[in-house]
Amino acid sequence: MPYRIRHGSGAKPFQIVNLLTGKVVGSSATRQAAQGSIGHRTDAESNNPKAYKRVVNNKLPYYGETDLGKKTIKINKSMSKKHPVHKRPINKHAKKYPEVLDTIVHEVHHVIHPKKLEKNVRKATKRLIKKMSPGQKRKHYNLFK
């Protein structure tokens, strides 16, 4: 969302205004602090996986894709089912097709940490799936129906 800085009065005279709604969303004592706050706000909004469109595209030549520019996450469910990477189920609640959950979590992790190396995203994905509850796994599956 676009923001601008408006000079007001009081202890924190620099107000951060959301241009879409016109509402004041924060205030700071200095212009520099207000600009830093705008940077943090826009970074947090761009790394929010809920803002991304989720698509199942079984014609992709790979398991999944994250397009940060178009804000889309694409998953190839058929490839995940036909060409499994794991030799055994990686979790109890995805005994048939663990790759689908693995791909979903992997691509969402790319959204949250776009600058992370692929190797580190893979390690983090494996760790995250092991810690997930059955409800969290179900929630991730349901996002890509």
Rosetta constraint file for C-alpha pairs under 8 A:
AtomPair CA 1 CA 18 HARMONIC 7.17 0.50
AtomPair CA 1 CA 19 HARMONIC 7.67 0.50
AtomPair CA 1 CA 20 HARMONIC 7.37 0.50
AtomPair CA 1 CA 42 HARMONIC 6.66 0.50
AtomPair CA 1 CA 45 HARMONIC 7.54 0.50
AtomPair CA 2 CA 18 HARMONIC 6.24 0.50
AtomPair CA 2 CA 19 HARMONIC 5.74 0.50
AtomPair CA 2 CA 20 HARMONIC 7.19 0.50
AtomPair CA 2 CA 42 HARMONIC 7.90 0.50
AtomPair CA 3 CA 16 HARMONIC 6.54 0.50
AtomPair CA 3 CA 17 HARMONIC 5.48 0.50
AtomPair CA 3 CA 18 HARMONIC 4.64 0.50
AtomPair CA 3 CA 19 HARMONIC 5.44 0.50
AtomPair CA 3 CA 38 HARMONIC 6.74 0.50
AtomPair CA 4 CA 16 HARMONIC 5.82 0.50
AtomPair CA 4 CA 17 HARMONIC 5.35 0.50
AtomPair CA 4 CA 18 HARMONIC 6.72 0.50
AtomPair CA 4 CA 19 HARMONIC 6.85 0.50
AtomPair CA 5 CA 14 HARMONIC 6.33 0.50
AtomPair CA 5 CA 15 HARMONIC 5.57 0.50
AtomPair CA 5 CA 16 HARMONIC 4.80 0.50
AtomPair CA 5 CA 17 HARMONIC 6.15 0.50
AtomPair CA 5 CA 31 HARMONIC 7.70 0.50
AtomPair CA 5 CA 34 HARMONIC 7.04 0.50
AtomPair CA 5 CA 35 HARMONIC 7.62 0.50
AtomPair CA 6 CA 14 HARMONIC 5.78 0.50
AtomPair CA 6 CA 15 HARMONIC 5.07 0.50
AtomPair CA 6 CA 16 HARMONIC 6.40 0.50
AtomPair CA 6 CA 17 HARMONIC 6.90 0.50
AtomPair CA 7 CA 13 HARMONIC 5.68 0.50
AtomPair CA 7 CA 14 HARMONIC 4.75 0.50
AtomPair CA 7 CA 15 HARMONIC 6.16 0.50
AtomPair CA 8 CA 12 HARMONIC 7.89 0.50
AtomPair CA 8 CA 13 HARMONIC 4.53 0.50
AtomPair CA 8 CA 14 HARMONIC 5.83 0.50
AtomPair CA 8 CA 15 HARMONIC 6.48 0.50
AtomPair CA 9 CA 13 HARMONIC 4.47 0.50
AtomPair CA 9 CA 14 HARMONIC 7.74 0.50
AtomPair CA 11 CA 29 HARMONIC 6.63 0.50
AtomPair CA 12 CA 27 HARMONIC 5.83 0.50
AtomPair CA 12 CA 28 HARMONIC 4.86 0.50
AtomPair CA 12 CA 29 HARMONIC 4.17 0.50
AtomPair CA 12 CA 30 HARMONIC 7.47 0.50
AtomPair CA 13 CA 27 HARMONIC 6.96 0.50
AtomPair CA 13 CA 28 HARMONIC 6.55 0.50
AtomPair CA 13 CA 29 HARMONIC 5.90 0.50
AtomPair CA 13 CA 30 HARMONIC 7.54 0.50
AtomPair CA 14 CA 27 HARMONIC 5.45 0.50
AtomPair CA 14 CA 28 HARMONIC 5.17 0.50
AtomPair CA 14 CA 29 HARMONIC 6.15 0.50
AtomPair CA 14 CA 30 HARMONIC 6.34 0.50
AtomPair CA 14 CA 31 HARMONIC 6.07 0.50
AtomPair CA 14 CA 34 HARMONIC 6.58 0.50
AtomPair CA 15 CA 24 HARMONIC 6.42 0.50
AtomPair CA 15 CA 25 HARMONIC 7.66 0.50
AtomPair CA 15 CA 26 HARMONIC 5.86 0.50
AtomPair CA 15 CA 27 HARMONIC 4.17 0.50
AtomPair CA 15 CA 28 HARMONIC 6.41 0.50
AtomPair CA 15 CA 34 HARMONIC 7.32 0.50
AtomPair CA 16 CA 24 HARMONIC 5.66 0.50
AtomPair CA 16 CA 25 HARMONIC 5.72 0.50
AtomPair CA 16 CA 26 HARMONIC 5.04 0.50
AtomPair CA 16 CA 27 HARMONIC 5.63 0.50
AtomPair CA 16 CA 28 HARMONIC 7.96 0.50
AtomPair CA 16 CA 34 HARMONIC 6.66 0.50
AtomPair CA 16 CA 38 HARMONIC 7.40 0.50
AtomPair CA 17 CA 22 HARMONIC 6.09 0.50
AtomPair CA 17 CA 23 HARMONIC 5.61 0.50
AtomPair CA 17 CA 24 HARMONIC 4.39 0.50
AtomPair CA 17 CA 25 HARMONIC 5.81 0.50
AtomPair CA 17 CA 26 HARMONIC 7.32 0.50
AtomPair CA 18 CA 22 HARMONIC 5.27 0.50
AtomPair CA 18 CA 23 HARMONIC 5.60 0.50
AtomPair CA 18 CA 24 HARMONIC 6.39 0.50
AtomPair CA 18 CA 25 HARMONIC 6.58 0.50
AtomPair CA 19 CA 23 HARMONIC 7.66 0.50
AtomPair CA 27 CA 34 HARMONIC 6.74 0.50
AtomPair CA 28 CA 33 HARMONIC 6.05 0.50
AtomPair CA 28 CA 34 HARMONIC 5.30 0.50
AtomPair CA 29 CA 33 HARMONIC 7.05 0.50
AtomPair CA 29 CA 34 HARMONIC 7.71 0.50
AtomPair CA 30 CA 34 HARMONIC 6.37 0.50
AtomPair CA 31 CA 35 HARMONIC 6.22 0.50
AtomPair CA 32 CA 36 HARMONIC 6.28 0.50
AtomPair CA 33 CA 37 HARMONIC 6.21 0.50
AtomPair CA 34 CA 38 HARMONIC 6.33 0.50
AtomPair CA 35 CA 39 HARMONIC 6.36 0.50
AtomPair CA 36 CA 40 HARMONIC 6.36 0.50
AtomPair CA 37 CA 41 HARMONIC 6.16 0.50
AtomPair CA 38 CA 42 HARMONIC 6.20 0.50
AtomPair CA 39 CA 43 HARMONIC 6.15 0.50
AtomPair CA 40 CA 44 HARMONIC 6.10 0.50
AtomPair CA 41 CA 45 HARMONIC 6.23 0.50
AtomPair CA 42 CA 46 HARMONIC 6.14 0.50
AtomPair CA 43 CA 47 HARMONIC 6.24 0.50
AtomPair CA 44 CA 48 HARMONIC 6.37 0.50
AtomPair CA 45 CA 51 HARMONIC 7.88 0.50
AtomPair CA 46 CA 51 HARMONIC 7.81 0.50
AtomPair CA 47 CA 111 HARMONIC 5.63 0.50
AtomPair CA 47 CA 112 HARMONIC 4.78 0.50
AtomPair CA 47 CA 113 HARMONIC 7.31 0.50
AtomPair CA 48 CA 52 HARMONIC 7.52 0.50
AtomPair CA 48 CA 111 HARMONIC 7.21 0.50
AtomPair CA 48 CA 112 HARMONIC 6.57 0.50
AtomPair CA 49 CA 108 HARMONIC 6.30 0.50
AtomPair CA 49 CA 111 HARMONIC 6.14 0.50
AtomPair CA 49 CA 112 HARMONIC 6.82 0.50
AtomPair CA 51 CA 71 HARMONIC 7.33 0.50
AtomPair CA 52 CA 71 HARMONIC 4.81 0.50
AtomPair CA 52 CA 72 HARMONIC 5.12 0.50
AtomPair CA 52 CA 73 HARMONIC 6.64 0.50
AtomPair CA 53 CA 71 HARMONIC 6.30 0.50
AtomPair CA 53 CA 72 HARMONIC 4.62 0.50
AtomPair CA 53 CA 73 HARMONIC 6.21 0.50
AtomPair CA 54 CA 72 HARMONIC 5.87 0.50
AtomPair CA 54 CA 73 HARMONIC 4.97 0.50
AtomPair CA 54 CA 74 HARMONIC 6.09 0.50
AtomPair CA 54 CA 143 HARMONIC 7.25 0.50
AtomPair CA 54 CA 144 HARMONIC 6.48 0.50
AtomPair CA 55 CA 72 HARMONIC 7.23 0.50
AtomPair CA 55 CA 73 HARMONIC 6.15 0.50
AtomPair CA 55 CA 74 HARMONIC 4.74 0.50
AtomPair CA 55 CA 75 HARMONIC 6.38 0.50
AtomPair CA 55 CA 144 HARMONIC 6.82 0.50
AtomPair CA 56 CA 74 HARMONIC 5.63 0.50
AtomPair CA 56 CA 75 HARMONIC 4.91 0.50
AtomPair CA 56 CA 76 HARMONIC 5.95 0.50
AtomPair CA 56 CA 77 HARMONIC 6.89 0.50
AtomPair CA 56 CA 144 HARMONIC 6.51 0.50
AtomPair CA 56 CA 145 HARMONIC 7.66 0.50
AtomPair CA 57 CA 74 HARMONIC 6.20 0.50
AtomPair CA 57 CA 75 HARMONIC 5.89 0.50
AtomPair CA 57 CA 76 HARMONIC 5.24 0.50
AtomPair CA 57 CA 77 HARMONIC 7.55 0.50
AtomPair CA 58 CA 75 HARMONIC 7.31 0.50
AtomPair CA 58 CA 76 HARMONIC 4.46 0.50
AtomPair CA 58 CA 77 HARMONIC 6.02 0.50
AtomPair CA 58 CA 78 HARMONIC 5.69 0.50
AtomPair CA 58 CA 79 HARMONIC 7.11 0.50
AtomPair CA 59 CA 76 HARMONIC 6.94 0.50
AtomPair CA 60 CA 64 HARMONIC 7.48 0.50
AtomPair CA 60 CA 75 HARMONIC 7.89 0.50
AtomPair CA 60 CA 76 HARMONIC 5.97 0.50
AtomPair CA 62 CA 76 HARMONIC 6.91 0.50
AtomPair CA 62 CA 79 HARMONIC 7.20 0.50
AtomPair CA 63 CA 75 HARMONIC 6.10 0.50
AtomPair CA 63 CA 76 HARMONIC 5.06 0.50
AtomPair CA 63 CA 77 HARMONIC 7.32 0.50
AtomPair CA 63 CA 79 HARMONIC 6.18 0.50
AtomPair CA 63 CA 80 HARMONIC 6.11 0.50
AtomPair CA 63 CA 103 HARMONIC 6.53 0.50
AtomPair CA 64 CA 73 HARMONIC 7.46 0.50
AtomPair CA 64 CA 74 HARMONIC 5.45 0.50
AtomPair CA 64 CA 75 HARMONIC 4.37 0.50
AtomPair CA 64 CA 76 HARMONIC 5.77 0.50
AtomPair CA 64 CA 103 HARMONIC 6.27 0.50
AtomPair CA 64 CA 104 HARMONIC 7.73 0.50
AtomPair CA 64 CA 107 HARMONIC 6.69 0.50
AtomPair CA 65 CA 73 HARMONIC 5.89 0.50
AtomPair CA 65 CA 74 HARMONIC 5.10 0.50
AtomPair CA 65 CA 75 HARMONIC 6.58 0.50
AtomPair CA 65 CA 107 HARMONIC 6.65 0.50
AtomPair CA 66 CA 71 HARMONIC 7.58 0.50
AtomPair CA 66 CA 72 HARMONIC 6.00 0.50
AtomPair CA 66 CA 73 HARMONIC 4.58 0.50
AtomPair CA 66 CA 74 HARMONIC 6.35 0.50
AtomPair CA 66 CA 107 HARMONIC 6.00 0.50
AtomPair CA 66 CA 108 HARMONIC 7.98 0.50
AtomPair CA 66 CA 110 HARMONIC 6.96 0.50
AtomPair CA 66 CA 111 HARMONIC 7.10 0.50
AtomPair CA 67 CA 71 HARMONIC 5.59 0.50
AtomPair CA 67 CA 72 HARMONIC 5.27 0.50
AtomPair CA 67 CA 73 HARMONIC 6.37 0.50
AtomPair CA 68 CA 72 HARMONIC 6.81 0.50
AtomPair CA 68 CA 111 HARMONIC 7.12 0.50
AtomPair CA 73 CA 107 HARMONIC 6.74 0.50
AtomPair CA 73 CA 108 HARMONIC 7.58 0.50
AtomPair CA 75 CA 100 HARMONIC 7.97 0.50
AtomPair CA 75 CA 103 HARMONIC 7.09 0.50
AtomPair CA 75 CA 104 HARMONIC 6.99 0.50
AtomPair CA 75 CA 144 HARMONIC 7.86 0.50
AtomPair CA 76 CA 80 HARMONIC 6.51 0.50
AtomPair CA 77 CA 81 HARMONIC 6.30 0.50
AtomPair CA 77 CA 100 HARMONIC 6.05 0.50
AtomPair CA 78 CA 82 HARMONIC 6.04 0.50
AtomPair CA 79 CA 83 HARMONIC 5.64 0.50
AtomPair CA 79 CA 84 HARMONIC 7.84 0.50
AtomPair CA 80 CA 84 HARMONIC 5.78 0.50
AtomPair CA 80 CA 85 HARMONIC 7.99 0.50
AtomPair CA 80 CA 97 HARMONIC 7.18 0.50
AtomPair CA 80 CA 99 HARMONIC 5.17 0.50
AtomPair CA 80 CA 100 HARMONIC 5.67 0.50
AtomPair CA 80 CA 103 HARMONIC 7.89 0.50
AtomPair CA 81 CA 97 HARMONIC 5.76 0.50
AtomPair CA 81 CA 99 HARMONIC 6.95 0.50
AtomPair CA 81 CA 100 HARMONIC 7.39 0.50
AtomPair CA 84 CA 97 HARMONIC 7.75 0.50
AtomPair CA 84 CA 99 HARMONIC 6.33 0.50
AtomPair CA 85 CA 99 HARMONIC 6.99 0.50
AtomPair CA 86 CA 90 HARMONIC 7.24 0.50
AtomPair CA 86 CA 98 HARMONIC 7.76 0.50
AtomPair CA 86 CA 99 HARMONIC 7.44 0.50
AtomPair CA 89 CA 94 HARMONIC 6.86 0.50
AtomPair CA 89 CA 95 HARMONIC 5.20 0.50
AtomPair CA 89 CA 96 HARMONIC 7.37 0.50
AtomPair CA 89 CA 97 HARMONIC 7.67 0.50
AtomPair CA 89 CA 98 HARMONIC 5.91 0.50
AtomPair CA 90 CA 94 HARMONIC 7.60 0.50
AtomPair CA 90 CA 95 HARMONIC 7.71 0.50
AtomPair CA 90 CA 98 HARMONIC 6.16 0.50
AtomPair CA 90 CA 130 HARMONIC 7.80 0.50
AtomPair CA 91 CA 95 HARMONIC 6.73 0.50
AtomPair CA 91 CA 98 HARMONIC 7.02 0.50
AtomPair CA 91 CA 129 HARMONIC 7.54 0.50
AtomPair CA 91 CA 130 HARMONIC 7.00 0.50
AtomPair CA 93 CA 134 HARMONIC 6.50 0.50
AtomPair CA 93 CA 137 HARMONIC 7.61 0.50
AtomPair CA 94 CA 98 HARMONIC 4.93 0.50
AtomPair CA 94 CA 101 HARMONIC 7.62 0.50
AtomPair CA 97 CA 101 HARMONIC 7.80 0.50
AtomPair CA 98 CA 102 HARMONIC 6.24 0.50
AtomPair CA 99 CA 103 HARMONIC 5.88 0.50
AtomPair CA 100 CA 104 HARMONIC 6.20 0.50
AtomPair CA 100 CA 141 HARMONIC 7.81 0.50
AtomPair CA 101 CA 105 HARMONIC 6.13 0.50
AtomPair CA 101 CA 137 HARMONIC 7.26 0.50
AtomPair CA 101 CA 140 HARMONIC 7.08 0.50
AtomPair CA 101 CA 141 HARMONIC 6.43 0.50
AtomPair CA 102 CA 106 HARMONIC 5.99 0.50
AtomPair CA 102 CA 125 HARMONIC 6.91 0.50
AtomPair CA 102 CA 126 HARMONIC 7.55 0.50
AtomPair CA 102 CA 129 HARMONIC 7.37 0.50
AtomPair CA 103 CA 107 HARMONIC 6.09 0.50
AtomPair CA 104 CA 108 HARMONIC 6.19 0.50
AtomPair CA 104 CA 140 HARMONIC 7.01 0.50
AtomPair CA 104 CA 141 HARMONIC 7.71 0.50
AtomPair CA 105 CA 109 HARMONIC 6.04 0.50
AtomPair CA 105 CA 125 HARMONIC 6.15 0.50
AtomPair CA 105 CA 128 HARMONIC 7.97 0.50
AtomPair CA 105 CA 129 HARMONIC 7.65 0.50
AtomPair CA 105 CA 140 HARMONIC 7.52 0.50
AtomPair CA 106 CA 110 HARMONIC 6.49 0.50
AtomPair CA 106 CA 121 HARMONIC 6.65 0.50
AtomPair CA 106 CA 122 HARMONIC 6.75 0.50
AtomPair CA 106 CA 125 HARMONIC 5.48 0.50
AtomPair CA 107 CA 111 HARMONIC 6.65 0.50
AtomPair CA 108 CA 112 HARMONIC 6.49 0.50
AtomPair CA 109 CA 113 HARMONIC 5.97 0.50
AtomPair CA 109 CA 114 HARMONIC 7.86 0.50
AtomPair CA 109 CA 121 HARMONIC 6.75 0.50
AtomPair CA 109 CA 125 HARMONIC 7.30 0.50
AtomPair CA 110 CA 114 HARMONIC 4.97 0.50
AtomPair CA 110 CA 115 HARMONIC 7.93 0.50
AtomPair CA 110 CA 116 HARMONIC 7.43 0.50
AtomPair CA 110 CA 121 HARMONIC 7.14 0.50
AtomPair CA 116 CA 120 HARMONIC 6.52 0.50
AtomPair CA 116 CA 121 HARMONIC 6.50 0.50
AtomPair CA 117 CA 121 HARMONIC 6.31 0.50
AtomPair CA 118 CA 122 HARMONIC 6.24 0.50
AtomPair CA 119 CA 123 HARMONIC 6.43 0.50
AtomPair CA 120 CA 124 HARMONIC 6.09 0.50
AtomPair CA 121 CA 125 HARMONIC 5.98 0.50
AtomPair CA 122 CA 126 HARMONIC 6.34 0.50
AtomPair CA 123 CA 127 HARMONIC 6.35 0.50
AtomPair CA 124 CA 128 HARMONIC 6.00 0.50
AtomPair CA 125 CA 129 HARMONIC 6.16 0.50
AtomPair CA 126 CA 130 HARMONIC 6.46 0.50
AtomPair CA 127 CA 131 HARMONIC 6.56 0.50
AtomPair CA 128 CA 132 HARMONIC 6.26 0.50
AtomPair CA 129 CA 137 HARMONIC 7.90 0.50
AtomPair CA 132 CA 136 HARMONIC 5.87 0.50
AtomPair CA 132 CA 137 HARMONIC 6.39 0.50
AtomPair CA 133 CA 137 HARMONIC 6.38 0.50
AtomPair CA 134 CA 138 HARMONIC 6.16 0.50
AtomPair CA 135 CA 139 HARMONIC 6.13 0.50
AtomPair CA 136 CA 140 HARMONIC 6.33 0.50
AtomPair CA 137 CA 141 HARMONIC 6.28 0.50
AtomPair CA 138 CA 142 HARMONIC 6.10 0.50
AtomPair CA 139 CA 143 HARMONIC 6.52 0.50
AtomPair CA 140 CA 144 HARMONIC 7.34 0.50
AtomPair CA 141 CA 145 HARMONIC 7.00 0.50
